[in-house]
Amino acid sequence: MSTTFPPYLLEILWNRLLALAEEQAQVLMRTAFSTIVREAGDLSAAIFDRRGRMVAQARTGTPGHVNTMARGMRHFLAEFPLETIEPGDALLSNDPYKLAGQLNDMCLVTPAFHRGSLVGFFASCCHMVDIGGVGLTADARNVFEEGLQVPFCKFLVRGEKNRDVFRFIETNVRTPREVIGDLYAQVAAGEVGSRRLTQLLEEFELADIEDLSDEIVDRSHAAVREAVRAFPEDRYVFSAQNDGFEKPLHVQVEIFKEGEQLVVDFAGTDPSVDRGINVPLAYTTAYSSYAVKCVVAPDVPNNEGSFLPIVVRAPVGSLLNPVHPSPTAARHIVGQFLPTVVFGALEQAMPAKVPADSAAGLWVTQVSGIRQDDQPFSFAFFSCGGMGARQTKDGLAATSFPSGIQNVATEVIEASSPIVMRQRELRADSGGAGRYRGGLGQSIRFEVRSKGPWILSGMYDRIKFAPRGTQGGADGAAGSVMSADGQALPAKGRVTLAPAVQVVLELPGGGGAGDPRERTRAAVERDMAEGYVTQERANEWYGDLVRR
């Protein structure tokens, strides 16, 4: 391990890098055009050294973006060697198999120069509100239907826009203003980060960040290796069923040590399908390694070094390692389900550190049609179910885990789209009973003020298989999708609805942890007083406590 910097200086520089990355993310959010980025925070931002190694990430962001970006930078550098990159350039791609797993996620890289030399990169990845094709949906049959594929290219060349790239994007998306605006927000964020990095190098009289990067990466690598050495010597197998599209899908994992590495092997998982819920290996690796770090090495910073001891494998052609041109637009449905499966295996080795199942996959609602003023619209909003109970605390209500993406305020949704929210509240009784209760899901009822029929594209999960409780805790409530008159609607794919139809979403609650009989009477009374648990369910789950 290198010892270039004294501890006090290393701590100062490390915190400065974290601040730079977070400022990059905040600039992106504050200058973005779309509510998905500006309000929901569906983005990530990070700093890379000139070798393409991620050194520090922003606090704001999601593992599906930052962890794929961390491993995806090498593809940018393979296409654009350092000597071909100039000040003012901005690199761009949305390759779903090498980056964030779906075409809507654009990764933009800004090079940072200091005294004429390239010293690093600021990269960001965020979800575009539209990318053309059939729209954001789970029912495309191949990736070509899903939208515009942007190969590794230069979005800006020496500070000037690459006219052909701009024209291709503007011509192929339904909302060019928002898409181009968000890309410019990514450019602005990278430029702010680059200026701040130059100030840091000047202040501390450094030529670049290569030595600092070595120290950070080496320390993180050593810390995770140490955690892996302490991991029990055994092979831990777990499998679970995901709702799938037309039929349930089997996901299986085996976790074991192999030298100084911890292997997460998904052999035995179902083959890929002809719908857009396949998960490219980069995205599989992102959420699997995130889950491992949450349990095995939660205190180690997230960077190139912390990834190295964790190896993720999945059979080629499987659901978790599809081959081109398998569709992937709704890869989050299964991808964000993977920590559930990984936790199931890790619970056998480290039971005191694993939470109960969460709602997992973010519920994405995409609506499109014609406004009453004859203008086309395409809008998506995200909703979060409940988080599983933790070992010493209740699960969080309406909280997106593992993605970390936020619910968007009702006022923002209504101001930005023709959607009208008629109901949006916590879903009583949805959190699984236990010594610690699972987090509550949401109940949502909305309609769309359109001129004529409109299209609902749902990307919902946990309707057939509810979030699992742990250590004697009860399962959370499963989700449901229907119209206000009780007609069941498809959980995945597109359906055309009349303007008067109201859609009702009942989001899943998290599983409970521990025997419900061990819950305190005060906690039960608080749940009832706050409306989290009804009298009927309290009698069923905690009868002795309620009657005492």
C-alpha positions in Angstrom: 0.0 0.0 0.0 1.3 3.4 -0.9 2.0 6.0 1.8 2.4 9.1 -0.3 0.3 11.4 1.9 0.3 11.9 5.7 -3.0 10.9 7.3 -4.2 14.5 8.0 -3.6 15.6 4.4 -5.1 12.4 3.0 -8.3 13.0 5.0 -8.5 16.6 3.8 -8.0 15.7 0.1 -10.4 12.8 0.4 -13.2 15.0 1.7 -12.5 17.6 -0.9 -12.9 15.0 -3.6 -16.2 13.9 -2.1 -17.3 17.5 -2.0 -16.4 18.0 -5.7 -18.4 14.9 -6.7 -21.4 16.0 -4.7 -21.3 19.6 -6.1 -21.2 18.0 -9.6 -24.4 16.1 -8.7 -26.1 19.1 -7.2 -25.3 21.3 -10.3 -26.8 18.5 -12.5 -30.0 18.4 -10.4 -30.4 22.1 -10.2 -29.9 22.7 -14.0 -31.8 19.7 -15.3 -35.0 20.1 -17.3 -36.8 16.9 -16.4 -38.5 16.0 -13.1 -36.9 12.6 -13.2 -33.4 14.1 -12.7 -34.4 17.4 -10.9 -36.8 15.9 -8.4 -36.4 12.2 -8.2 -32.6 12.2 -8.4 -32.3 9.5 -10.9 -28.6 10.2 -11.6 -25.1 9.6 -10.4 -21.9 11.5 -10.5 -18.3 10.6 -9.9 -14.6 11.5 -10.3 -12.2 9.3 -12.2 -8.4 9.5 -12.6 -6.7 9.6 -16.0 -6.5 5.8 -16.0 -10.3 5.6 -15.8 -10.5 4.4 -12.2 -13.4 5.8 -10.1 -11.9 7.6 -7.1 -14.9 9.2 -5.4 -18.7 9.4 -6.0 -21.4 11.8 -5.0 -23.7 11.0 -2.1 -26.6 11.7 -4.4 -27.3 8.9 -6.8 -28.2 5.2 -7.4 -26.0 2.1 -7.5 -27.4 1.1 -10.9 -25.8 4.3 -12.4 -22.6 4.8 -10.4 -21.5 1.2 -10.2 -22.0 0.6 -13.9 -20.3 3.9 -14.7 -17.4 2.9 -12.6 -16.8 -0.1 -14.7 -17.9 1.5 -18.0 -15.3 4.2 -18.1 -12.8 1.8 -19.7 -15.1 1.6 -22.8 -14.9 5.3 -23.3 -11.1 5.2 -23.0 -10.9 2.3 -25.4 -12.8 4.3 -28.0 -11.0 7.6 -27.2 -7.4 7.2 -26.1 -6.1 10.0 -23.9 -4.2 11.6 -26.8 -7.5 12.0 -28.8 -9.3 13.9 -26.0 -9.0 17.7 -26.0 -10.2 20.5 -23.7 -13.9 21.2 -24.2 -14.7 17.7 -25.4 -17.6 15.8 -23.9 -18.0 12.1 -24.4 -21.4 10.4 -24.6 -23.1 7.0 -24.9 -26.1 5.0 -23.7 -24.8 1.5 -24.7 -27.1 -0.7 -22.4 -24.7 -3.6 -22.4 -21.6 -1.7 -21.4 -23.1 1.0 -19.2 -26.3 1.4 -17.2 -28.4 -1.3 -18.8 -31.1 0.7 -20.7 -31.1 3.2 -23.5 -32.8 5.9 -21.5 -29.7 6.2 -19.3 -27.2 8.5 -20.9 -23.6 8.6 -19.6 -21.6 11.8 -20.3 -17.9 12.2 -19.5 -16.1 15.6 -19.2 -12.3 15.5 -19.2 -10.5 17.8 -16.7 -7.3 19.6 -17.8 -4.7 21.3 -15.6 -1.8 23.3 -17.0 -2.4 21.7 -20.4 -2.5 18.1 -19.2 -5.5 15.8 -18.9 -5.7 15.0 -15.1 -9.0 13.1 -14.8 -12.6 12.9 -15.7 -16.0 13.9 -14.3 -18.7 11.5 -15.4 -22.5 11.5 -14.8 -25.3 9.2 -15.7 -29.0 10.2 -15.7 -32.3 8.9 -17.0 -33.7 10.7 -20.0 -37.5 11.2 -20.1 -37.6 9.8 -23.6 -35.3 8.0 -26.0 -37.7 7.3 -28.9 -38.7 3.8 -30.0 -41.9 2.4 -28.5 -41.3 4.4 -25.3 -40.2 3.3 -21.9 -41.9 -0.1 -21.5 -41.2 -3.7 -20.6 -42.9 -5.2 -23.7 -40.5 -4.5 -26.5 -39.2 -7.6 -28.2 -35.6 -6.4 -28.9 -33.4 -3.5 -28.1 -33.9 -1.9 -31.5 -37.6 -1.3 -30.6 -36.6 0.4 -27.4 -35.2 3.6 -28.9 -32.1 5.4 -30.1 -28.8 3.7 -29.5 -26.0 6.3 -29.1 -22.6 4.7 -29.7 -19.5 6.0 -27.9 -19.1 9.5 -29.4 -18.2 13.1 -28.8 -21.2 15.2 -27.8 -19.1 18.3 -27.8 -15.9 18.8 -29.7 -13.5 21.4 -28.3 -16.5 23.2 -26.7 -18.7 23.2 -29.8 -21.7 20.9 -30.3 -21.2 17.9 -32.6 -24.0 18.9 -35.0 -24.7 15.4 -36.3 -25.0 13.9 -32.9 -27.4 16.6 -31.8 -29.5 16.2 -34.9 -29.8 12.4 -34.4 -30.9 12.8 -30.8 -33.3 15.7 -31.4 -34.9 13.9 -34.4 -35.5 10.6 -32.6 -37.0 11.6 -29.2 -40.5 12.8 -28.4 -39.2 15.5 -25.9 -36.1 17.0 -27.5 -36.2 20.1 -25.2 -36.0 18.0 -22.0 -33.4 15.5 -23.4 -31.0 18.0 -24.8 -31.5 20.2 -21.7 -30.6 17.4 -19.4 -27.5 16.6 -21.5 -26.4 20.2 -21.2 -27.0 20.0 -17.5 -24.6 17.0 -17.4 -22.1 19.1 -19.4 -22.4 22.0 -16.9 -22.0 19.7 -13.9 -18.8 18.3 -15.4 -17.4 21.7 -16.2 -18.0 22.9 -12.6 -16.3 19.8 -11.3 -13.3 20.3 -13.6 -12.9 23.9 -12.4 -13.0 22.9 -8.8 -10.5 20.1 -9.4 -8.1 22.6 -10.9 -8.5 24.9 -7.9 -7.7 21.9 -5.6 -4.6 21.0 -7.5 -3.4 24.6 -7.5 -4.1 25.0 -3.7 -2.1 21.9 -2.8 0.5 22.2 -5.5 -0.3 18.9 -7.1 0.3 18.1 -10.8 -2.5 15.5 -10.9 -4.5 13.1 -8.7 -2.7 9.9 -9.7 -0.8 9.4 -6.4 -3.9 10.4 -4.4 -6.0 8.0 -6.5 -3.5 5.2 -5.8 -3.7 5.7 -2.1 -7.5 5.9 -2.0 -7.9 2.8 -4.2 -5.3 0.8 -2.4 -6.7 1.5 1.0 -10.2 0.6 -0.1 -9.0 -2.5 -1.8 -7.2 -3.7 1.3 -10.2 -3.0 3.5 -12.6 -5.1 1.4 -10.0 -7.9 1.1 -9.8 -8.0 4.9 -13.6 -8.2 5.1 -13.6 -11.0 2.6 -11.0 -12.9 4.6 -13.3 -12.7 7.6 -16.2 -14.1 5.6 -17.1 -17.7 6.6 -15.7 -20.5 4.6 -18.7 -22.1 3.1 -20.9 -21.9 0.0 -24.3 -20.2 0.5 -27.1 -20.9 -2.0 -30.4 -19.1 -2.2 -33.1 -18.8 -4.9 -36.2 -16.7 -5.3 -39.1 -16.2 -7.7 -39.6 -12.9 -9.5 -43.0 -12.0 -11.0 -41.5 -12.0 -14.5 -43.6 -10.8 -17.5 -45.8 -13.6 -18.6 -44.6 -16.2 -16.1 -42.5 -16.2 -12.9 -38.7 -16.2 -13.3 -36.3 -18.2 -11.2 -33.2 -16.4 -9.9 -30.5 -18.4 -8.1 -27.3 -17.4 -6.5 -24.3 -19.0 -4.8 -21.8 -17.0 -2.8 -18.4 -18.3 -1.8 -14.8 -17.3 -1.3 -12.3 -17.9 -4.0 -8.8 -16.9 -2.8 -9.1 -13.2 -1.7 -12.2 -12.7 -3.7 -15.9 -13.1 -2.9 -17.7 -14.7 -5.8 -21.4 -14.1 -6.5 -22.5 -16.7 -9.0 -25.9 -16.7 -10.6 -25.6 -20.1 -12.3 -29.0 -21.8 -12.3 -30.9 -18.6 -13.1 -33.5 -18.7 -15.9 -32.5 -17.9 -19.5 -33.2 -14.4 -21.0 -36.7 -13.6 -22.2 -38.1 -11.8 -25.2 -39.4 -8.9 -23.1 -37.5 -5.9 -21.8 -36.8 -7.2 -18.3 -33.4 -8.7 -19.1 -30.5 -7.4 -17.0 -27.1 -6.8 -18.7 -24.2 -8.1 -16.8 -22.9 -4.6 -16.0 -26.2 -3.8 -14.2 -26.3 -7.3 -12.6 -22.8 -6.6 -11.2 -23.7 -3.1 -10.0 -26.6 -4.2 -7.7 -25.0 -7.5 -6.7 -21.7 -5.9 -5.5 -23.8 -3.1 -3.8 -25.7 -5.8 -1.8 -22.5 -7.5 -0.8 -20.9 -4.3 0.3 -24.0 -3.4 2.4 -23.5 -6.5 4.5 -19.8 -7.5 4.2 -18.0 -4.1 4.1 -20.5 -1.3 4.6 -18.0 1.3 5.9 -15.6 1.1 3.0 -15.9 4.0 0.5 -17.2 3.1 -3.0 -14.5 3.3 -5.6 -12.4 1.1 -7.9 -10.6 -0.5 -5.0 -13.7 -1.7 -3.2 -15.0 -3.4 -6.4 -12.0 -5.5 -7.1 -12.4 -8.2 -4.5 -16.1 -8.8 -5.5 -16.6 -11.0 -8.6 -20.1 -11.4 -10.2 -20.8 -14.2 -12.7 -23.9 -15.1 -14.7 -24.3 -17.6 -17.5 -24.1 -16.0 -21.0 -27.6 -15.8 -22.4 -29.2 -15.9 -19.0 -31.7 -13.4 -17.6 -28.8 -11.7 -15.9 -26.3 -11.7 -18.8 -28.3 -11.4 -22.0 -26.8 -11.1 -25.4 -27.5 -8.4 -27.9 -30.2 -7.6 -29.1 -32.2 -8.8 -26.1 -34.5 -6.0 -24.8 -33.5 -4.4 -21.5 -35.6 -1.2 -21.1 -37.2 -2.3 -17.8 -34.1 -4.1 -16.5 -34.6 -2.4 -13.1 -37.5 -4.7 -12.4 -35.2 -7.7 -12.0 -32.0 -5.8 -11.4 -33.2 -4.1 -8.3 -34.6 -7.4 -7.1 -31.1 -8.9 -7.0 -30.1 -7.6 -3.5 -33.1 -9.6 -2.2 -31.6 -12.8 -3.6 -28.0 -11.9 -2.5 -29.3 -11.0 1.0 -31.0 -14.4 1.1 -27.6 -16.1 0.7 -25.7 -13.7 3.0 -28.3 -14.2 5.7 -27.1 -17.7 6.1 -23.6 -16.5 6.8 -24.2 -13.2 8.6 -27.8 -13.3 9.9 -27.4 -10.3 12.2 -26.6 -7.9 9.4 -29.3 -8.7 6.8 -32.7 -6.8 6.6 -36.0 -8.4 5.6 -37.1 -8.1 2.0 -38.0 -4.7 0.6 -40.4 -3.8 -2.2 -37.2 -3.7 -4.2 -37.9 -2.7 -7.8 -39.0 0.9 -8.3 -42.5 1.2 -9.6 -42.3 3.2 -12.8 -45.4 4.7 -14.4 -45.0 6.0 -17.9 -48.0 7.8 -19.6 -48.2 9.2 -23.1 -50.9 10.6 -25.4 -52.2 14.0 -26.6 -52.9 16.8 -24.2 -56.2 18.7 -24.3 -54.3 21.5 -26.1 -53.4 19.0 -28.9 -49.7 18.8 -27.8 -48.2 15.3 -27.4 -46.9 14.3 -23.9 -44.7 11.6 -22.5 -44.1 11.6 -18.8 -42.9 9.1 -16.2 -43.1 9.2 -12.4 -41.5 6.9 -9.9 -43.1 5.4 -6.8 -41.6 3.6 -3.8 -42.9 0.7 -1.8 -41.8 -0.2 1.8 -38.4 -1.1 3.0 -37.9 -4.3 4.9 -37.5 -4.2 8.6 -33.9 -3.9 9.9 -32.4 -5.9 12.7 -33.0 -3.1 15.3 -35.5 -0.8 13.6 -38.7 -0.8 11.7 -38.5 -0.6 7.9 -38.9 2.8 6.3 -42.2 3.6 4.6 -42.4 4.5 0.9 -38.6 4.4 0.6 -36.8 3.2 -2.5 -34.3 0.5 -1.6 -31.9 -0.5 -3.1 -32.1 2.3 -5.8 -32.3 5.3 -3.5 -34.4 7.2 -6.0 -36.9 9.6 -4.4 -40.7 9.9 -4.7 -41.6 13.0 -6.7 -44.0 15.5 -5.0 -47.6 15.4 -6.2 -47.5 19.1 -6.9 -44.5 18.7 -9.2 -46.1 15.8 -11.1 -49.4 17.7 -11.6 -47.5 20.9 -12.6 -45.4 19.0 -15.2 -47.9 16.7 -16.8 -51.6 16.1 -17.4 -51.7 13.7 -14.5 -54.1 14.4 -11.6 -53.5 12.7 -8.3 -56.8 11.8 -6.6 -55.2 9.8 -3.7 -51.7 9.3 -2.5 -51.2 8.0 1.0 -49.4 5.4 3.0 -50.9 1.9 2.7 -52.1 0.7 6.1 -51.3 -2.9 7.1 -48.8 -3.4 4.2 -45.7 -3.6 6.4 -45.1 -7.2 7.5 -45.5 -7.9 11.3 -42.5 -8.6 13.4 -40.5 -7.5 16.4 -39.7 -4.8 13.9 -42.3 -4.0 11.4 -41.8 -3.7 7.7 -42.1 -0.3 6.0 -45.4 0.7 4.5 -46.1 0.9 0.8 -48.3 3.5 -0.9 -51.9 3.7 -2.2 -52.1 5.9 -5.3 -55.1 6.8 -7.5 -54.6 9.0 -10.5 -56.1 10.0 -13.8 -54.8 11.6 -17.0 -56.4 14.7 -18.6 -55.8 13.8 -22.2 -57.6 14.5 -25.5 -58.8 11.0 -26.3 -57.3 7.6 -25.2 -53.9 7.6 -23.5 -51.3 4.9 -23.0 -50.2 3.5 -19.6 -46.9 1.7 -19.6 -46.5 0.0 -16.2 -43.3 -1.4 -14.8 -44.5 -3.0 -11.5 -43.4 -6.0 -9.5 -44.0 -7.9 -6.3 -47.6 -8.6 -7.2 -47.3 -12.4 -7.3 -44.5 -12.8 -4.7 -44.6 -10.5 -1.7 -41.5 -9.3 0.2 -40.3 -12.0 2.5 -40.0 -11.6 6.3 -37.0 -12.7 8.2 -36.3 -14.5 11.5 -39.9 -15.2 12.2 -41.2 -11.9 10.8 -44.3 -11.9 8.5 -44.2 -11.1 4.8 -45.1 -7.7 3.6 -48.2 -7.1 1.5 -48.0 -7.8 -2.2 -48.8 -5.0 -4.7 -51.7 -4.7 -7.1 -52.7 -2.6 -10.2 -56.3 -2.0 -11.2 -58.7 0.6 -12.4 -60.9 2.4 -9.9 -63.9 0.2 -10.9 -61.9 -2.9 -9.9 -60.7 -4.1 -13.3 -57.2 -5.7 -13.1 -54.6 -3.9 -15.3 -51.3 -5.4 -16.6 -48.4 -5.0 -14.2 -46.0 -4.8 -17.1 -46.4 -3.5 -20.7 -48.7 -1.0 -22.4 -52.5 -0.7 -22.2 -54.7 2.0 -23.8 -57.2 3.7 -21.4 -60.0 6.1 -21.8 -59.6 9.7 -20.4 -62.1 9.0 -17.6 -60.3 5.9 -16.2 -58.6 6.2 -12.9 -55.7 3.9 -12.1 -55.2 2.5 -8.6 -51.7 1.4 -7.5 -51.2 -0.5 -4.3 -47.5 -0.7 -3.7 -45.9 -3.5 -1.7 -44.8 -3.2 1.9 -41.6 -4.5 3.4 -41.2 -7.7 5.3 -41.0 -7.9 9.1 -38.1 -9.0 11.2 -38.3 -11.1 14.3 -41.2 -12.8 16.1 -44.3 -10.4 16.2 -44.9 -11.5 19.8 -41.7 -9.7 20.8 -42.9 -6.3 19.6 -43.4 -3.9 22.4 -46.9 -2.8 23.3 -45.9 0.8 23.0 -44.8 0.2 19.4 -48.1 -1.5 18.5 -50.1 1.4 20.1 -48.0 3.9 18.1 -48.6 2.0 14.9 -52.4 2.1 15.5 -52.4 5.7 16.6 -50.6 6.8 13.4 -52.7 4.6 11.1 -49.9 2.3 10.1 -51.8 -0.8 11.4 -55.6 -1.1 11.6 -57.4 -2.5 14.7 -58.3 -5.7 12.8 -54.7 -6.4 11.8 -53.4 -5.5 15.2 -55.7 -8.1 16.7 -54.6 -10.6 14.2 -50.8 -10.0 14.5 -50.4 -8.7 18.1 -53.6 -10.0 19.8 -52.1 -10.6 23.2 -50.4 -7.2 23.3 -53.6 -5.4 22.2 -55.7 -7.2 24.7 -53.2 -6.9 27.6 
